[in-house]
Amino acid sequence: MGKYAEELKRYIPVADAIARTFGRNCEVVLHDLSSPQASVIYTANNHVTGSAIGESFHPLLTQVLLSQKLQNDVVANYRTETEDGRAIKSTTALIRNAKGEAIGAFCINIDIQPLVHTRAFIEDFIRMDEEPPAREEVDGVQNVWEIVEKIIAQMISGKDVEKIDKSEKLRIVQFMDKKGVFLIKGALEKVASELKISKVTMYSYLDELRKSEKPE
């Protein structure tokens, strides 16, 4: 287990309360972000998506940590899909410790497929010579490194890195830190290389940014 597992276990009663309140179609998954390859430390009603303890946080990264919709540490009501094609309505909140570090993620997944079938029946029943609704297509990015490299490219595109001053580099590092890029193994070294600074300087930048964000 990751280093935050014990600290995150205090959220287990909350996970169980939510799962019991909303019934068997509501799954709750608790992630330890210090262990990307085996981040899931607890599940309730895991028959909804099949999430299992010890699984990685790959879907969490692509749909939450790097999402443009991440606001105030929450991404609400985004769509996922199970391997057997069922539609899942998901909401994820990041969990931070007393230092303000993102240590975990609290995910709620609701199987809305029964409601989708009901909606389809109702829409068909009340339809009056209307075109059938178009099926929504959901694009997914499978390679985590593709996302990381895309963000890096977007941030420094067209810039002469040798001439970028410290304040601009801090802004780039801050953006990537907030998007959770540095949770990926090797990403910090990759960004440091692209910005032509040392790994030690990267840690110095992150320390400076996090200290400036703490309330006085």
C-alpha positions, -999 to 999 in steps of 0.1 A, spaced: 0 0 0 10 36 -5 23 59 22 -10 76 27 -32 45 30 -36 46 68 -44 84 68 -70 78 40 -88 49 58 -107 75 79 -128 82 48 -140 46 46 -171 52 68 -180 81 45 -177 58 15 -199 32 31 -225 58 41 -228 71 5 -229 36 -10 -256 25 14 -276 56 9 -277 55 -29 -280 18 -32 -263 -10 -51 -259 11 -83 -236 35 -65 -200 26 -62 -174 45 -41 -136 41 -47 -108 55 -25 -74 61 -41 -40 67 -26 -22 90 -50 13 80 -36 9 46 -53 -1 52 -89 3 16 -100 -18 3 -72 -38 33 -60 -72 17 -51 -72 10 -13 -110 6 -8 -142 1 -27 -179 -2 -18 -203 -18 -43 -174 -25 -67 -197 -46 -89 -206 -13 -106 -173 -9 -125 -154 -39 -112 -128 -16 -94 -105 -37 -72 -81 -30 -44 -46 -27 -59 -57 -14 -93 -39 16 -109 -53 52 -112 -49 54 -149 -86 63 -156 -84 88 -127 -55 106 -142 -68 110 -177 -104 120 -167 -98 139 -135 -62 150 -127 -56 164 -162 -92 176 -168 -99 212 -177 -131 208 -155 -111 203 -123 -122 231 -101 -117 234 -63 -104 199 -64 -136 184 -78 -147 171 -112 -184 164 -111 -208 145 -133 -183 133 -160 -191 102 -181 -172 69 -180 -182 36 -195 -177 0 -183 -161 -27 -203 -195 -41 -211 -208 -7 -224 -228 5 -194 -229 43 -189 -215 55 -156 -219 90 -140 -189 98 -120 -177 125 -95 -143 127 -80 -129 149 -52 -92 152 -43 -82 147 -7 -55 169 7 -36 166 40 -28 193 65 1 204 43 -22 210 13 -7 180 -6 -31 160 -28 -28 125 -12 -60 108 -23 -91 108 -44 -126 100 -34 -146 87 -64 -184 81 -67 -196 61 -97 -233 56 -104 -246 31 -129 -272 51 -148 -278 24 -175 -312 15 -160 -322 51 -162 -309 54 -197 -331 26 -208 -361 42 -190 -353 76 -206 -351 59 -241 -385 43 -235 -401 76 -224 -385 96 -253 -397 71 -278 -432 71 -263 -436 109 -264 -418 114 -297 -437 131 -324 -420 127 -358 -387 139 -345 -353 127 -356 -338 101 -332 -312 117 -309 -277 113 -321 -255 90 -301 -228 108 -281 -193 97 -288 -168 97 -260 -131 101 -269 -105 86 -245 -68 91 -244 -51 58 -235 -15 68 -232 -7 88 -201 26 100 -215 8 114 -246 -11 137 -223 20 148 -203 39 155 -235 10 173 -250 7 196 -220 45 203 -220 44 211 -257 14 234 -253 31 253 -225 65 259 -242 54 259 -279 72 286 -298 93 298 -269 130 299 -267 135 281 -234 170 295 -230 154 330 -228 125 322 -205 129 339 -172 123 323 -138 89 338 -133 77 323 -166 92 289 -157 75 291 -123 41 298 -140 46 267 -163 56 245 -133 27 258 -113 2 250 -141 15 215 -145 16 209 -107 -20 219 -104 -29 195 -132 -12 166 -114 14 161 -140 41 155 -115 22 125 -100 34 105 -130 67 88 -125 94 105 -146 72 136 -155 92 159 -132 125 149 -148 109 153 -183 96 188 -176 130 198 -160 148 186 -191 124 206 -214 128 237 -194 166 231 -193 168 232 -155 181 207 -130 159 183 -110 171 201 -79 159 234 -93 125 218 -101 121 208 -65 131 243 -54 105 258 -77 78 235 -64 87 242 -28 86 280 -35 52 277 -52 37 256 -24 49 279 3 35 310 -15 1 293 -18 -2 286 20 -23 311 40 -4 334 63 
